[in-house]
């Protein structure tokens, strides 16, 4: 089924404006009678953040901003889905056009700006699927005009505590002015303290939900020291590495498209995001698991992320260029690579190459 849908849909979606193509894809997933995926190879199961994932592949935030199709995405074979980013009040985001494909680079630039339907609408959709299986995390953010941005994150925890499998605290989007300032030590310490306090206050009623921090790949290493130190001190359950980059690698082919403002994702992000992943792994000292994001478009790329320190990985741009069949392909490749490594489980290789990654020249 995925292969047939890819052959049918990908050429047509390439002809559409990128944001229209995304809306069409979400609509197709909502309508498609997708069968339940086959059982995963038991060696691909992962235990992290107190949750058991059937496989390590997740849907990155941004694909399903409004919780329209989490169950359809799970039926594609993903081990988990992260919806959002969701803000307390609906907001339209930045003016269009704001999403750009760099086809020759297998990359995407977006400056969407947290466009979403807001807490109330997303909560209704998630409440409608209550009781269904599958890990669905919620990526929470702040409205652009919020007077107290930390309060917006607390509101996200309070709204979704009974519905989220985990929370991802997004302080790393480059498309909301000033948001990345929340990665500064004092501001981050205050934010995580308030978010984790809200989670703990609600734990008796809703269960203890893991709180993960999503960071930028553009942090200086001194700033990363602070971020990891705060996450450890405040008891965060994990870190997602990374969001999109505002840098532009010099080897990009589509120079005109690369000049667009916004965050770059896809294949050109792989080296930088994986280096930051390894740097984070070394600093975390296994105090919490990491999710690796950025340029995952093959089993080899996912395997490299895991060896650099990721317990789980997430996809987004790879699906745009490779289609939904990529999910099954990566899982098959991961099984094959484990066989070559003579490993019984993915946990055996997490972080194996992290130190080697940190010794390399800095990616450009």
N, C-alpha and C positions, 0 to 999 in steps of 0.2 A: 504493500500500500504506500509507504513513504516514497519509494523509488518512483512509482507511477505518478504520485502527486508532484514530485519534484520535476519530472520530465514535462508535466503539463503546465505547472504554475510558474516555475522560475523564469522561463523566457518572457512570459506575459508580464510578470511583476517587474522585470528589468526595464520594460517600456514605460512604466508609470513613474510619476514623481515619487521619490523615496518615501515621503510621509503618506501619500495615498497608497503606495504598495504595502506599507506596514498596516494600514487600516484594513485593506483588502485581505491580508494574511490573517489578521485577527478574526475578521468576519468569517473567513473560510474555516478556521479552526472551530469557531462557535457552531458552524453548521455541519461540519464533516462528521459522519458516523464512525469515528475512529475505534477500532477494536482495542481491547486490553492488550498491552504489550506482553511478550513472552517473559517468563521468569528470568531474572538476571543471574549470571554466573555468581555463585556464592562467594567467590574470591574477590568480587568487586564491592562487597558490602563494607560500609564504613560506619564506625561509631565515633561520634564527635558531638560536643556540646550537650551530652546527655541524650542525644537522638541517634536512632539507627537508620542509616540511609541505605537503600537497596543497591545503589551504585553511586559513584562520586560525581556524576554530571548534573549540574543544576542550570536552571534558566536564570540568567542575570537580570537584575532589575532594569526596567526600561522596555522590555518586550511587552509585558502585560501590566501596564501602569495602573489599571483600574480594576484588576481582579475580574476581567471579563471571561478568561478562558483557562484558569489554573488547572482544572481537571483534564481538559483537552491536552495541555502541555504535558501533564503527567502520563497521559496515554501514549504520547510519542516516545516514551521510554526514559524520560528524565527521572533522576533520583530525588529531585526536589525542585521547587519553583519559588522564586522570589518576586513578589509583585511590588509595584510602586515605581518610583518614589511617590508617596502619598503625603499631602500636606493637610492641615486642619480644614482650611477653606478651599473650595475649588479655585483654580487659577488657570488662565488660558496659556501661560507660558510666553515665550518671546515671539515676535512677529515672524511670519513665514516669508520666504523659505528659511528653514532652520535645520534641515537634515540633508546631508549630501553624501552620495556614494563616490568613492574613488576606486572605480572598477579595476584599473590597472594595478592598484596597490592592494586590492582586497581590504579596503579600509572604509571607515565611515567617520564623518565629522558631524557632530550634533551640537546645537545650541538651543535645545528645546526649552529649558528653563522650568523644569518641574511642572509641566502641564499635566493636570490630573483633575478628577472629579471631586476630590475632597473626602474627608473622613466619613461623612454620613453615607454617601453613595457607595463607597467601597465596603463599608461595614455591612450594609444591607446585602451586598452580593456574597460576601464571605459568610454571613450568617445563614444564607440560603443553602450553602454547601456543608454546614456544620454536621459532624458525624461521619463524613466521608474520609476515606483513608488518604494518605499522602502528606508529605511534608511541604507546607506552604509558609514561607517566611514573608515578613512585611518590612519593606524598606521605608523608613520614615524620614521626613524632612520638615523644613520650616517654610512658611509662606514668605515670599519675597519682601513684603512690607511688614513683617512681624516686628513688633517693638521688643519682644523678648523671645528670641529664637529658641532658647533652651525650653521655654514653656511649650512651644509647639511640639517638640520631641516628646516631652512628658505627656502631652495630650494624645499623641500617637500611641504611647504605651497604654494609657488609660482607656482609649477607645477600643483597642484591638487585643487587649490582654487575654480575653477568652477565646480568641480566634486564631492568633498567630502561633505557628510552630516555633518561630524565633523572630527577633527584631534585628534589623540592620540599620544602624544609626549613620545616615549619610551626611558626612561633613566635608565631602570631597568633590561635589559637582563643581565644574568651573563656570557654570552658566547662571548661577544666582550670585549677584555681586556680594562680596564679603563672606560668603558661606565658608570658604576654605580657611578663613581666619579662625574658625572654631577648632582647627587643628593645633592652634597655639596652646602652649601648656596650661596656662591659667584658665583660659576659656574652656578647653577640653576637660579639664579637671572638674570644673563646675557643671558642665553639661553631663558628663558621665555620672557624677554623683547624683544629680537630680533624676536622671533616667533610671539608674539602677535602684534608687530609693523608691521610685514609682513602681518599678517591677516587683520589688520585694514587698511593698505594701499590698499589692494585689495578688501575691503568690498563694495565699491561703484560699482565695476564692477561685483563681484562674489557673493555678499551677505556676511553677517557676519557669519562666520563659527565657531562653538564652538571649543575651544582648551582645551583638557583634558590632564592631566599628569598621566602617568602610573608609579607606584612606586613599589619598592621591598618589600617583607615581612620581610626582614632581617635587616631593619633599626633599629638602636637603637632609643629609644623614644626621646632622645634629638635631634637626627637628624631628626626624624619625626616632632618635633616642628618646626625646621627650614624649612623643606619642605612645611608644611602647611602654615607657615607664609609667605613664598615667593609666594606660589600659591595665597594666599589671596591678598597680596600686589600688585601683578602683574595683578590681575583680571582674573586668569584662570577660566574656566567655570565648571571644575569638576576634579575629581581625580579617577583613576582606581586602585583599591586595590585588588589583587596584581599580580605581575609577579610570576615566579617560585622561589623556594627557593634553596639556596646552602646548607642548613642544611639537616640533615638526622635524622628524628625521631627515637628514639631507638626501637620502636615497629615494625619496618619494618620486614617482613618475609623473603624477598628475599635479604639477606645480600650481596651476591655476585653482584647482579645487582645494589644494592644501592651504591656499591663502585665506580660505573662509575662517572666520572666527568660530571657536567652539572647541569641544573636546574630541580628540582623535582616538578611535578604537580600531580593532581589527589586527591584521597580521603585523603592521609596523609597530604596534604597541608591545609585541611579545617580549622582546629582549629587555626593554626598560621595566615592564611590569614584573617580569620574572626575576630580574636583579633585585628589585625592591622587595619582592616576596622572600628571596633568600636572605636579604639584609634583615627583614622583619623576623624571620625564623630564628636567625642567630641571636637576635636581641631578646626574643620571647623565651628562649631556653625551655621550650616545650611546656610553658605554663598554660598555654591555650592553643587550640588548633587554628589553622589558617585556611582561608578559601582563596584560591588563585584564579584571577580573572585577567584577560587581556591576550588576544591573539590565539586562543585555543581553537584550532581548525582541523585537528587530526589527533589520532591516538598518540602519536609521537609527541605532539605539543602538550597534550594533557599529561603524559607520562613525565615529561621534563618538568612541568609545574609541580607534580607530586614529588619528584626527586629534589626539587629546589625548596620544598617545605610545605606544600599544600596537602591537606588531608582531603579536600574537596576542590572541584574546579567548576567554573561557570562559563557559559557560552552566550554570545549574542551575535556579534558581527559574522562569525563563521557560518551561522544559519542563513544569513542573507546571501552569501556567495556559494555555499555548498548544499543548502537545502536541509530538510528535516531528516533525510537519510543519514546525515552526519552523526546523529545520536547513536544509532545502531552501529555505524562504522567505528566510531571511537570506542565503544564498549568492546567490540570484537577485537580491535587492535590492542586494547589494554590487556585483555585476556591473553593474547598471543605474547605480548611483551613480558607479562608476568611469568609465562611459561619459559621464555628465554632466560629470564633472571632466576629461574627456579625458586620463585617466591610463592607462598601460599596465600598471601593477602597483600593488599596495597599498603597497609600500615607498615609493612617491613621495609619499604623503600622511602617513606616520607622523610625528606630532608637529607637524603644520602649525599646529594651533590651541593647542598647549600653553601658550604664553606668554599668549595671550588668556584661557585658562581660569584661569591664576594671577592675572590682574588682576581677576577678578570678585569680588563680595562672597562671603564664605564661605557655603557651603550650610547651610541649617537644616532 
